[in-house]
Amino acid sequence: KLEASQKKVEAVEKTVSNLKEKQIELEEREKGLEGQLGTANNTVNRLQTQLDAASNDANVLQSQLGTANQNSRVLRENLEAKNEEVSSLQTQLGTASNNVNQLQSQLDGLRAELEAKNEE
């Protein structure tokens, strides 16, 4: 009976010893996983910071694009106004050129008359 009890005690002690070893292994694994979790959290925080920066850059570029589009519209309107001005000036130039030609023709006529009178 004593021997049987001794064997039971030894079996329990062995089980306790095995459980302690398992507990130590689990604690070590837990520490390792906590370290990996910390690293993962740092990576997530770094990526979030990069994402925030990229988002800010995108917002700035969107704003610049809006400004550029507005500037483009203003420049297009200015160009259209200048084109109308050029067209008007071309018309005026054509009219002035016709007037010059008429005056030249009148001048040529007057010279011819004057030369005719001088020959008389």
URVENDA-V836730 format. One record per backbone hydrogen bond with DSSP energy under -1.0 kcal/mol. CO is the residue of the C=O (numbers start at 1). NH is the residue of the N-H. If there is no record, write none. Layout:
BEGIN
co=CO nh=NH
co=CO nh=NH
END
This chain:
BEGIN
co=1 nh=5
co=2 nh=6
co=3 nh=7
co=4 nh=8
co=5 nh=9
co=6 nh=10
co=7 nh=11
co=8 nh=12
co=9 nh=13
co=10 nh=14
co=11 nh=15
co=12 nh=16
co=13 nh=17
co=14 nh=18
co=15 nh=19
co=16 nh=20
co=17 nh=21
co=18 nh=22
co=19 nh=23
co=20 nh=24
co=21 nh=25
co=22 nh=26
co=23 nh=27
co=24 nh=28
co=25 nh=29
co=26 nh=30
co=27 nh=31
co=28 nh=32
co=29 nh=33
co=30 nh=34
co=31 nh=35
co=32 nh=36
co=33 nh=37
co=34 nh=38
co=35 nh=39
co=36 nh=40
co=37 nh=41
co=38 nh=42
co=39 nh=43
co=40 nh=44
co=41 nh=45
co=42 nh=46
co=43 nh=47
co=44 nh=48
co=45 nh=49
co=46 nh=50
co=47 nh=51
co=48 nh=52
co=49 nh=53
co=50 nh=54
co=51 nh=55
co=52 nh=56
co=53 nh=57
co=54 nh=58
co=55 nh=59
co=56 nh=60
co=57 nh=61
co=58 nh=62
co=59 nh=63
co=60 nh=64
co=61 nh=65
co=62 nh=66
co=63 nh=67
co=64 nh=68
co=65 nh=69
co=66 nh=70
co=67 nh=71
co=68 nh=72
co=69 nh=73
co=70 nh=74
co=71 nh=75
co=72 nh=76
co=73 nh=77
co=74 nh=78
co=75 nh=79
co=76 nh=80
co=77 nh=81
co=78 nh=82
co=79 nh=83
co=80 nh=84
co=81 nh=85
co=82 nh=86
co=83 nh=87
co=84 nh=88
co=85 nh=89
co=86 nh=90
co=87 nh=91
co=88 nh=92
co=89 nh=93
co=90 nh=94
co=91 nh=95
co=92 nh=96
co=93 nh=97
co=94 nh=98
co=95 nh=99
co=96 nh=100
co=97 nh=101
co=98 nh=102
co=99 nh=103
co=100 nh=104
co=101 nh=105
co=102 nh=106
co=103 nh=107
co=104 nh=108
co=105 nh=109
co=106 nh=110
co=107 nh=111
co=108 nh=112
co=109 nh=113
co=110 nh=114
co=111 nh=115
co=112 nh=116
co=113 nh=117
co=114 nh=118
co=115 nh=119
END
